[in-house]
């Protein structure tokens, strides 16, 4: 139950006055960009980082003597603590959901889960209603959004079973899935808050919603896909969907969609093991790497897809693990799209692929690890290669580093030092 920290001292190192409060008592750890909140065995919370040093920008966390918390939901800049009586307490950046005072009366009971964009939060209650707060352009104002988008915000008063957040720093949006298979959207219209162009396809049959930085994709029970959001992301998506034969009643339905909330690209895995992609060119939507197509490698046998997301306008890449244990990669070459230097090692035996923002790490059935992508951020593991030749059971990632857990209980780390 003891906590140990290392890496960049950006709100992460434990202050001396906090150490005594969390020694051997912590059950879970929740990070934001610049602070940590931990849940203790007695249901209380302890916080450290920027949130405690810049009170003019942050709502303070509840006292460590306050008990009753059962879970914490963490966004990049704020926290929401769920208590055993169904109430919610928030803390963190005042413009990112940390301040819920305007809706506090609606958060006193019945909350089951909290969702977020970068600058807002949305609570799903046990009666199927939704409560939102935070920055209005990021999805905290359903009444205004409802007028713009053309739906009655009373649609969020009941029947909601899940919520997906989307959008990036420019504006956030939400898509709520209801128990009748319909979808309700609100927030920043340009990045998916406005679904009016596809509203007729979102009235029923939706089983899951996927969010990206600039739009949403809905998977329907018949295996078809509906996309809406920034037109730049669509990239002839309607033609792609039609040519990929995933309309209702076809024998090759989509079974899973892969994306990252920070990346404007999608890859869909179909029940016949083939893949099709769409999104913004250069982000992996064209099934190419260095101008060469890998579509033939993605026509069958794929069982799982992993992605490196883009950040700060950097491009991303995909890696598809196939049933024969091989891996096919595509997208921006230096972010992991180009795996040619390790292609021989990726020809068989891969059981799982992990990623950070710019590199991949593949775990093989003999316990060895193969890495590629940005060399300084984990794509090059040569300095620890002897430790990664066998015995690895699982791999974890921060934005720019990896940590491998071995069967003897030891840990091997590589990548950018200040990221772990």
N, C-alpha and C positions, 0 to 999 in steps of 0.2 A: 503493500500500500504506500510505499514511499515514492516520491517523485524525484527524478533526476532530469536536469535540462542541460542542453548544449546547443551550439549554433550561433547565429547572429543575435547579438544582444539588442533586440528591437522590441522590447517589452516582454521578452521570454524568460530572462533569468529571475530566479526566485529571490525576492528581497529577504533579508534576515528576519524581519518582523513577520513574514508570512510562513517561513519554514516551520516554525513551531506549531502553527495551526494545522498544517497538512501532513505532518509526519505520521505515516502508517495509518491514515484515516480516509484516504481518497478512494472513491469507487469509479470515477470517470473524469476525463479531462476534455475541455472544449476550447478551441482556439478561435480568436478573431485575427485580423491582420496584425494587431499590435498589443494584444493582451490575452490572458488566459483566465478562464473561469473553471473551477473544479467543484464537483459535487462530493460531499463527504458522507460517510456512513450514516450519520445522524440526520441527513436530509438538509444540511446547511450548505452554504456556498462561500467559497473564498476566491477572491479575484486579485490579480496583480497585472501590472503593465501600464500603458498610457492612460487607461481609464481611471487610474487612481492618481495620476500626476497632472492631469489637465481638466480640472472640474468645470471650467467654463465651456467645454465642448462636449462633456459627457454627463449622462445621468448616472449617479452613483449606484453601485450594486447594493443589494440588501445586506444588512449586517450579518456577520458570521454567526451571530446568535439566533438568527431567524431560521427556523426549521420547517419541514414539510415539503421540501422540493423533491421531485422524483425524476426530473429530466431537465436538460438545458438544450435549447435550440440556438445554434450560433450562425450568424451571418458574418460577412467580412468585417463588419464594423459595429455590430450590436449583438445582444443576447436576449433571449426570452426564457425565463425559468418557469416551468410548469409544476404546479403544486398538486399534492394528492387530492385536494378538494376541487380540482379542475380550474383553478384560477391561474392567472399568468402575471408575472412581474417582469418588467423589462429594464435593461440597463445598457449603457454604451453610448455611441454617437447620437446626439440629439436629433440629427437629421437623417438617421439611417434606421430608425425603428427603436432606438434606445428609449425614446420618450413616447409612451403610449397613453399619456394623461387624457388626451381628447376622447379616448374610447375606453377608459378604465372601467366604467360601469358595465361594459359588455364583456369584460375579461375576468369577472369575479367567479365564474363557474362554467362548467361544461366544455372547456377547451380540451381537445384530444391531441392536436398537433399544430405546430407553427411552421410556416413556409416563408420564404423571403426572396426579394430581389436585393441588389446591392444597397438600396436606399429605402426599403420599406419592408414591412412584415404583414403576413396574413394568417389569422388563426382560424382553424377549422373546428367547429363545435359539434358536440354529440347529437345535436338536432339537425345537422346538415347545413347550418348557416355559417357565414364567413364574416369575420371582423378584420378590417385592414387599418393600418396606420403607418406613418412615415412621410416621405417626400411625395407630394401628389403626382409629379411627373413619372414616378416610379411605381405607380399602382396603388397608392394609398387612398385615392378618391374614386370610389366606384360610382358615385352619383354623377359626377362630371363626365367620367369616362362613358357611362351608360348613355348619356345624351349624345356624345360624339360617335360612339360605336353603333348605336341603334338598338340597344337592348335595355330592358327594364332591370335596374339593379335589384329589384325584388326577387329576381331569379337566383340571387345568392342568399336568400333567406331560408332555404331548405333544400334538401336533396343532394347537396354536394358531398362527394365521397373522397375526392383527391384534388390537389392543387399543384400546378407546375409553375415555377417562376422562370422568367426569361429576361432577355435584355442585358445590356452592359452598362457602363458608366454614363452613357448619354441618356438613358431612360429605361425604366423597367416595365415589365408587363406580366400578367398572370393569365393562366388558362385553367378553369375549374371543370373537372369531370363530374357529371351528375349521375345519379343512380339509374336514370333512364337511358344512359349512353349518350346524352347530349353534352355539349361544351359551351361554356360561357367565358368570354374573354374581357379583360379590361386593362387599363394602364396606358403606356406609351404606344399610341396607335401604329407608328411606323415600324415598331419592332414586335408586332404580334398582338398588341392590345386590340387592334381592329381586325376582326375575322369576317367582316361583312361580305367579302368577295367569295367566301366559301361557306357561308352560313348554312346553305341548304344541305351541305354534306356533313354538318356537325349537329344535326338534330337527333341522331340516334346511332347506335352501333359502335361508338368509340369505346375502346378498351384500355388505351394507354396514351398519354401525351408526353412528348419529348420537347424540351426547350433548348434553344441555342441563344447566342448573343443577339440575334436579330430576327428570330422567328420561331415558330412551333411546327411540329409534325405530329399528327394524330394517327395512330394505328387502329384500324377498325376490325370488327370481328370477322369480316369476310376476307381479311388479308390485304385490303386496299389501304392507301395512305393519303392523307389530306395535309397539305402544307399551306401556311400563310405567314406573312411577315414582310420584311424588307424585300422589295422587288429585285434588288441586286443579288440576293441570295438564291433566288429561284432558279436562274440559269437553265431555262427551258425545262423546268421540272415537270410540267404537264406532259410534254413530249416524252420525257424519260419514263414517267410512270406508265404511260400508254404502251410504249415499246417494250417495257419490262414485263408486261402481261400480268399485272397484279390486280386487275379489276375483279369485282365480285364474281365468284363462280369459276375462276381459273384454277388450274391444278398446282400452281406455284405461287402460294400466298406469302406475304411478308410475315415473319414470325418475330423479328426483333429489329429495332432501329438503334444505331449507335451514334452518339454525338457527345460533345462536351458543351457545357453551358457557355464557355468562352469562345467557342468555335463556330463560324458560320458555314458549316458543312455537315452533311449527314451521310451515313452508309446504312443501307437496309439489307438484312440477311433474309433470304427466302427459304421456304421449306425444302426446296430442292438443293440447298447448299450453295446457291449462286448469290451474287452481290450486285446491287446497283447503287449508285451514288448521285447526290445532287448538292448544290450549294454554290458558294462563291468560287470562281476559278482560282486555282493556285492553292486552295485549302484542302485538296484531296478529292474534289468533286469530279475530276476528269479521269480518274483511274490511271494516272500517268506518273512517272518519275523520270526526271531528266529528259522529258520529251518522248519517252517510250511507254507504250500502253502495257498494262498488266491485266487487262480485261480477261484474257484467256485463262489466267491463273485463278480468276475469281468466278469462273463460270460453273463451278461445282466443288463440292467437298469442304466448303468453309463451315466451321462450327462456332467461331467466336471472333469478334473484332475488337481491337484496342486502338485508342487514338491519343496522339500528343496534341493538346490544345494550343491555340495560338494565344499570345498575349502581347500587348503593346504593338499591335499591327504586325506581329510576326506570324508566319505561316505554319500550318500544322501538317500532320501525316497520319496514315492509318497502317495498322498491321493486322492481317487476317491469319488466324491459326486454322489449319486444315485438319481433317480427320486422319490424314496420314502422318501427322506430326510435323509437317512443314509449315513455313510462314511466308506469306506474300506481303510486300510492303509497297506503298505508293504515297504520293503527296510531296511536300517540300523536302528536298533531298537532305539538307543538313539538319532537319528536325526529325529524322528517322525514316523518311520516305525511301531513302537509298540505303539498302542493307547489303549491297554487293560485296563489301569487304568481308562479311561474315556469312555469305550465302551458303557456303558448304556446311557450316554449323547449324544452319536453319533448315536443312533439307529433310530432317527427320527428328523425332524424339522430343519435340517441344510439347510441354503439357500446359503451360500458361504463359501469357505475355503481360508484362507490367509496363507502365509508362510514367514519366514526369512530363513537364511542359515541353521538353525538346529532345528526349531520348527514350529508348526502349530497353527493357531487360527481359530476356526469355529464359524461363526455367525449364530444364530438360529432365527427362525421366531418369537420368543417372545422377541427378542432384547438382549438375553443373549449370553455369549461367553464361549466356551470350548477350553482349550489349552492343548497341549501335545508336547513331544519332549525333547530337552535339557532343563532341569529345570532352569538353571541359565541364559539361553538366551531367555526366554519367554515361555518355555514349562510349567512352573509353574507360574500361575497367582494368587496364593492363597492370596498374600498380598493385592490384589485389587479386590478380588472376589466379595465383596459386591457391588462394583461399576460396575461390569460387569454382574450383574444378570438381568438387563433389560435396555432398552433405547438405546442400541448401534445401530448405523445406518451404520457405515463403519469402517474398520480397515486398518491401514497403517503399514509398516514395514521398519526398517533399517536392516542391516546385523544381528544384535543380539538383537533387541528390537521391541516392538509393541506399537502403539498408537491407541486408540479407540475413535472415535468421537461419542458423544451421542446426542440424539434428543433435549436436552436442551442447546446445544452449548458448553458443557464442554468436556474436553479431559482427558482420563485415560491412563497412560503409565506403562509399566512393561517390565522386561528383564534386560539386562546388563546396568548399570547406564551410563557408558562412551559411550554407543551407543544410548543414548536418553531416 
